[in-house]
Amino acid sequence: MRIVSFKDEDFAQFCRTMNRRAVPDAAVAEAVAGIVRQVRERGDAAVLELTERFDGVRLEGTLLQGEPPRPQRALATALKMARRNVADFARRTVPKNWSAKNAQGAVVGERFLPFDRVGIYVPGGSAPLISTAIMTVTLASVARCREIVVATPPPVHAALHYAIRLAGATEIHQMGGAQAVAALALGTQSIRPVQKIFGPGNRFVTEAKRQLVGAVAIDQLPGPSEVLVLADETADAACVAADLLAQAEHGTDSQAVLLTPRKAVRDAVGKQITEQLGRLRRREILERSLAAGCALVHTHDMRQAVELANAYAAEHVSLQVRNAGKILPQIRAAGAIFVGRFSPVAAGDFLAGPSHTLPTGGAAKSFSGLTVDQFFRRSSIIRYTEGALAKSRKAIVEMALAEQLDAHAASVDARFVGS
């Protein structure tokens, strides 16, 4: 772990590194470009060869068929509870068609239609991310997308298979990494291309989504998990440490940051991390993650802590401070904000309702988390009557002629020839 104080000589430099921007890695970009090219040129054969190379699984085809075994009752109940919360939250923000008249009497409005065929990437990796299936596929189901195509690396854990089906997937393909994104975007002999791709993944998945924008729409570019905790003297050091460890265990490239104006809190959290680490199953991953991506920072005051939090723009921000409600409006860039001691980030990861697919790497300055409206296409609707166009005619013609677009002006005047 990196232990930092505002009293350090290099603290100003540390603060500059906190102001992040998500930028592509040149080596990853080159590798992904090669994978995309192979899938574009060779389709299924490339996907199957790359799956064997990277996942160590030899397949005859990618389609996962059949129904999964039902998990133990406790897990099935938990998954259904999580799906219900996610679906209820999503239904509140489903976009609705509307119309109104403008000042000249023309009817204008919006129409929202769900995508017909969407692709959702669900990471497999070192753990079966059943929660990600619930937090992504459920939204497509609520939006009533007709075809919901999931890609997840093989071998597919039975519980993950169950969660994907429960959430509403209509098609599941055993494929991961950049080759999965390329297959969804470009199509292969056996996989029809989708209209938009959703879901988190590693840096190769994220880079593939970046490179294939245009061939397909994407939701965002979420990367490795991260958490930032703001804590003061009222915080429980054990709870803060537990939240930091919870996100750090996602992978060796996870990020976990503590900002506190109290040195005693920083040191107590550091001690708790060391004590709790020895009791956790993924200790090896955690040790590497903490060494590379954990910082415990003693700031000058809470104002400076908030400034650094906004510069960092974390995926998850936890407010474990007195009067958290007063700090909340000051947080301007975050994927999700957890308010108070009894709001662990893990509740958002698994059950609360909002999707846990969130912007990372500083992207929260520009992007928001996954929401159901992203599964819809929007069309403007414009309807003029003769009277409404007559009231608008002069203004339209004047603007068209100012831009030297005579045909635009003529297309309006043509409606009034002989009248």
N, C-alpha and C positions, 0 to 999 in steps of 0.2 A: 504493500500500500504506500501511496505517496502522502506524506504528512506535510501540510503547507500552513504557513502563517502569513498574515499581512505584514509582519515584521521582517520577513525574509528579504534579502537583497534583491532576489529575482522575482519578487511577487508581481511586479508590473508585467513582466514577461509571461508569467503564469496566467494572469488575467487576460492577456491577449490570446493565449491558446484556448481560453474558454469560449471565445467568440467564434463559433464553428460555422463552417459552410460545408455541406455535403458535396464533395467533388469526386469524380471517378478516378480510380487507380489505373495508370497506364498499362501495367502488366495484366491486370484483370481484364481490362477492356480488350486487349489484343487476344487473350485466350478466349474470351466470350465471342469475339468476332469470328474466330475460327470455328467454334462450335455452331454458331448460327449458320455459317456458310455450309457446313456439312449437312445440317438438317434441311436447309433450303434445297440443296442439290440432290440429297440421297434419301430424304424422308425417313420412313420407318427403319430402314437398315441402319442409318446413322444413329437414330434414337436408341435402338437395341444395342448397338456396339458401345455407345457411350454409357449406357446404363450398366453394362457388364464391366466396363473399365472403371467407372467412378463408384458404383454401388456394390460391385462384386456379385451381381445377380444376373443370371442368364435367363432370358425370357423368350418365349415364342411370339408373344404379342403383348401390348401394354394394357389392354382392357382388363379390368378386374371385374369378374363376373360372380354371380351368386350373392346370397345374403350372408352377412357375418353372424357368428354366434352371439347370442345375447350375453352381455357381461353380467357380473354379479349384481344383485338387486341394488345395493348401495350406490354403485357407480352409475347404473342405468337411471336411478332416481335423480342423482346429482346432475347428470347430463340433461335430463328432461327439464329439471328446474332451471338450469342455465339457459337452455334453448328458449324456454318460456319468457324469461326476463329479457333476453336479447330481442326476441320477436316483439314483445310488448313495447320496448324502447323504440324499436325501428318503426313500428306502426304509427307512432306519434309524429314522425317526421316524413312520412310518405308524401311526396309532392302532389298537389292537387291542381287539376285544370282550373283556369279562371278566365273571365273575360270582362271587359268594361268598355265604355265609350271614351274616346279622346275628345279634345276640345272642339274638334270640327265634326264630331258625330260618327267617326269611323269606329267600328268594333275591333278592338285589339285584345289579345290574350295569349295564353300559353297552354300547350298540350304536352303532357308527359307520358311517354311510352317506355315500358321496360325493355331492356336489351333482350333480343330473342335468344342469343347464345353467349354465355359468359364463361370464362375460364377462371378457376380459383386455384392458386397454389397453396398447398398445405405442407409445411416442412415436416420431414421425418427426422432425419439426422440422429442425434444421440438420444432422443426421447420422442415418444408418440404424442404429438401435440393435438390431443383431442379437443382442447379448448379453442384452438385456432379454427378447427372445422366448424365449431358452433358459432364462433364470432364472425365468420365470413359467409359460409354457405347459407346460414339462416337468413341473412339480409337479402340474398338473391331470391330465396324462397318467398320472403315477405313481399318483395318487389314483383313477384310472379313472373320472373324470367322463365321462359319455357324450357330451355336447356341449360343445365348447370353442370359444367364439366370440371371435375376436380383432378388435379395432378398432384401426386405425392410419391416420394421415393420408395422403392421396394427394399426389403420385404415390408408389406403393410401390416402393422400390428392390428390384431383383431378388434381391440377397443377403438382404435382410430377408424377402422372400416365402419364399425357400428355408428360412431359419432358422425361420420360423413353422410351416411345414409339417413340417420335420424334428422340431420339438419336440412336434408332435402335435395341432395345431389342426384342427378339423373344419369350421370356417366362418370366413371372413375378410371383413371389411367395410372398405372404404376410406372412413373417416371419422375425424375427430379432434376434439379440443377438448371443450368442455362438451356440444356437441350429440351427440357419440358416446356419452358417459356417459348422457345422457338417453335416447337411443334404446335402449341396452342395458337400462336400468332400467325404462323405461315401455313399450317396444315400439313398433313402427310397423306400417304396413300390410304391410311385407315382412320385418320383423325381429321375431322372437318375444322377449319379455323374458327376461332371465336371472334366476337366483336370487341370485347374488353377483357383485360386480365387484372385480377385482384390478388391480394395476399402477400404476406411477408416471406422473406427468404434470406439466404446468405448473400455475400457480396457478389457472387456469380449470378444468382437469380436477379438481384437488383440491377446489375449491369445489363443483363439481357433485356429486362424491361425497358431500361433507358435506351438501348440501341434499337429496339423494335417499336418505339413510339412512331406512329404514322402508319405502320403496317397494321397496328391494332391500338386501341385506346388502353391506357393503364390508370390505375387508381392513384398510386403514389409510389415512392421508392423507399419503403421501410427496410431497415437493416437490423443489425444486432441490437438486442434489448439494452435499455439503459434506465437509470433512475437517479434523480437528484432529490435529496432531502434537505429541507430548511428546518433547522432545529434551534431552540433556545434552551434556557435553563429549566424549563418545564418539561422538556422532552424526556421520555424514558429511553435511556441508552440501549437497553436490550431490544426494544421495539425498533429503534432506528437501525441498529446493526442487523436485525432480522430482515428488515426491508431491503437493505443494501445487499445482503447475501442472497435474498430471494431472486433478485434480478441478475446478480452476478453468476448464478448457477446455470443460466440459459446457455452460456458458451464462453469460450476463452476470450472472445472479442467483446463481451458485454462491458458496459460502463456503469460505475456506481460512484456517486459523488455526494459528500456531505458538506454543507455550508452552515457554519454556526459562528455567532459572535462570542461564544463562550469556549475558551480553551479547555476548560474542565470537561465540557460536553464532548468536544472532539476526542480528547484522550480516553474518556469513558467508553465512547463508541468503539474506538480502536481496540480497547481491551476486550469488549464484548464480542467483536468480530473474531478475535483470536480464540476466545473461549468457545463460541458457538461452532466455529469451523470444524473442530474435532469431532462433532456429533453428527455431521452431515454426510450423506451418502456420496455426493458428487464432489468430494473434497479435492481431488486432483484437478478437476476443471475449475473449481473455485479458487484454488491457490494460483493458478495461471491467470485467471481473470482478474483477481485482486492485484496481482503484481503488475499487470499491464494496464488496467483500466480503472483502478480505484484511487480516489483522492479524498482525504479528510482535510477540510480547509477551515482554518480559523480566520474569520473576516474581522474587519475593524468594527463593524456594527451591522445591524439587520438591513439597513438601507443598502450597504455594499453587497450583502448576501443576495438581496433581491435583484440588484443590477447584474450580478454574475449569473444568477439563475436565468434571467431573460436573455443574456448573451449566449448562454449554453443551450437554451431552448430544448430541454430534455423531453424524451418520450413520456416519462412519468415524473411528475413533481409531487412530492409529499410535504405537506405543511404540518409539522409537528411543533407548533409554537403557541404561545399564549395569544388569544384573540386572533385565531387563524382567519376568521371572517374579514378582518381588516387588512390582512396581507393578501388575501385572495384576489381583490381587484388589481393589485399591483403586478401580478404575474401575467405578462403580456404574450409569452410564447411558451407553449407547452402542449403536448399531445393530450394528456389527461392530468387533472389535478385532484389529489386526494387530500381531503381536509380533516385534520385532527388525528389523534392517537388511534382511534378505533376505526380508521379507514385504511387498512393495509392495502398495498398495491396488489397483492395477490387476489383480493376481492374483485378488483377490476379485471385481472387476468382471467378469472374463471366464471364469475357469477353475476356481477352487479347489473349489467344490461348494455351499456355502451360497448361497442366493439373494441377489442384490445389491439387491433391493427392500427398503429399510430406512427406518425412521422418520427424519424430518428436522425442522428448525425447533424443536428442543428436545423433540419428541414422544417421544424415546427414554426420557424419564422415565416414560412411561406405556405405550408401545407397544413391541412387538418386531418384528423383521424377518419377512418372509414365510416361512412354513414349510408343509409339506405338510398338516399337520393342519387348517389353515384351509380346506381344500377339502372337509372332512367336516362333516356334521351329527351331533350327539350326542343320543341318546335314552337316558333312564334306563329300566331294566327292573326291575319289582318283582313278585314272585310269592310270595303267602302260601298256606300250607296251613292247614287248619282248626286244627291244633295250634299253628302259629306265630301265628295271629291270636288264639287264646285267650290265649296268653302276653302279647300286646300290647294286648288289649282294654281293660283298666283304664287304662293310661297314655294311650291314644288318647282314651278317653271323658273322662278328667279334663282333658286339655288342651283338648278341644273345648268342654266346659262352661265352662272358665275364660275362653274367648274368646266365650262366649254364642252358640255355634254348635250349637244343639240338633240340627239335621238331620245334622250331621257325626257326632255321637255316636250318633244313631239308626241311621245307615247301617252302623255297626259292630255295634250290638246286634241289628239285623235278621238278621244271619247266624246268631244263636244262639237265635232264637225256637223254642220247642218242644224245645230240647235240654236 
